[in-house]
Amino acid sequence: AEDSGAAARGPGPDASSHPFAAPGAALRAAVAAAGGSGAGTAAERTLRLRLPASAGQPLPSPELGGGPAGAVELREWYVPALVVAAPEAAGLLAALGAEADAGGPVLGAGLRHLVAVRRFAGRLASAGR
């Protein structure tokens, strides 16, 4: 998750920490607010991702707007993440999709795809296929 209200910070002691990343507690709160039953049991992890950057700063998600300030390069960033167990993931995707449909959080392309796959699978299961 990305905090669109966070100001860009310069490199700190760990220059690879993503300056816009929402902390684990904020992720857990967002999952719980979305109706994700796995929020309390989800394991916190730190992931190392290669993300687009410009001028030494990560680019914002395309859904949040803002373009590159210069040449774009891939750079490694450490970001907090929650590992949600598979049984809770389907319910969380359903809840996130419903919230986004109601004007809630802005979902990135990858998460929107997972929501669509979950909905498609639900329709197939409902139809007995």
N, C-alpha and C positions, 0 to 999 in steps of 0.2 A: 504494500500500500504506500501511497505517496501523500505527503502532507502539502497540498498546494498553497497553504498559507505560510509555510516556513520560508524564511529568508535564506538565500544562498549564503553558505558559510565558506570561508576559505579552508584550505586543508588544515586539519587539526593534528593531534599526535598520531592518529591513524589516518593518513591521507586517503586510504581506500574505503573508509566508511562513507556510505551514501549520504550526502547531506540533507536529502529530502525524505529519507525513509522514515516511515512511522515506526516508533518503538514497539517492542513486543507487547507491552501492556495496552497500547492503543489498538493494536491488531486484535488482541483478545477481546477488548471492549466492543470493537466493531463487529466481530463474529457473534458475540453474545447479543448485541443489539439487533442483528439481522435475524435472530432466532436460531442461530447455530447451536445445537445441543452439545457439540463437541468442544465448545470454547474452554470449558473448565479443564478438560483432559488433554487438550492439544499440547503437543510438545513444542517448546520454543527452540528454534535453530537459527544459526546464522548461515546464510548462503553466499557463495561467491559467484557473482554473475558478471558476464560481459555485456555491458550496456553502452548505447551511443552516448558520446560526450563531445563537448565543444568548449574550447578555452578552459580546459581542466575541470569543467563542471558537467554533471550528467544532464542530458536533455530531459525536459519534462515529458510526461506521457503525451502522445499526440492528442488524446481526448481533453487534456487540460490546456492545450494551446501553447503558443510560444515556439519559436523556431530556433535553429542554431545561430549562435553569434559569430561563427566562423566555420572552419573546416571541421567535419565530423569524423570522429575516430571511435573505435571500440576500446573501452577501458574497463578494467575489473573493479567492481565495487562489492563491498560486504553489506548485505541487507538482512534485517531480522525477518523471520518467517515463522509461521505456525504450521505444524504437521497435524492435519485433521485425519482421524481414522476414517477408512472407507465407508463404514455404515453411516457416519455422521455427515460425510461429504455430500451425499445426494440431497439430504435435507437442507444443508447449508446452501448448495447451489440453487435449490428451489426458492429458498428464502431470499437470497441475494437477487435472483431474477425478478421476484415479485417486488422487492424494494426498488430496484432500478426502474421497473415498469411504472412505478408510482412516483417517479421523480426523485428517488433517493440517490444513493451514491453513484458516481460515474464509474462504470466498469471498464477496464481495459479490454483490448481485443481478445486476448487469450482467455480471460475469465468469461467474456460474453460468449465465446465459442463453447466453453465447457457448460455454461448454462443452456445453450441451444442443444448440445448433445444430450444433456440430462432431460430436457423437455421432449426431445425426439424419442429417447428411450422410454420415457414415461408413456408417450402416446402409443408406441409399439406394444408395450406391456398391457396397456388398457384395452387395446384392440385384440389381444390374445395372439400376437405374432411373435 
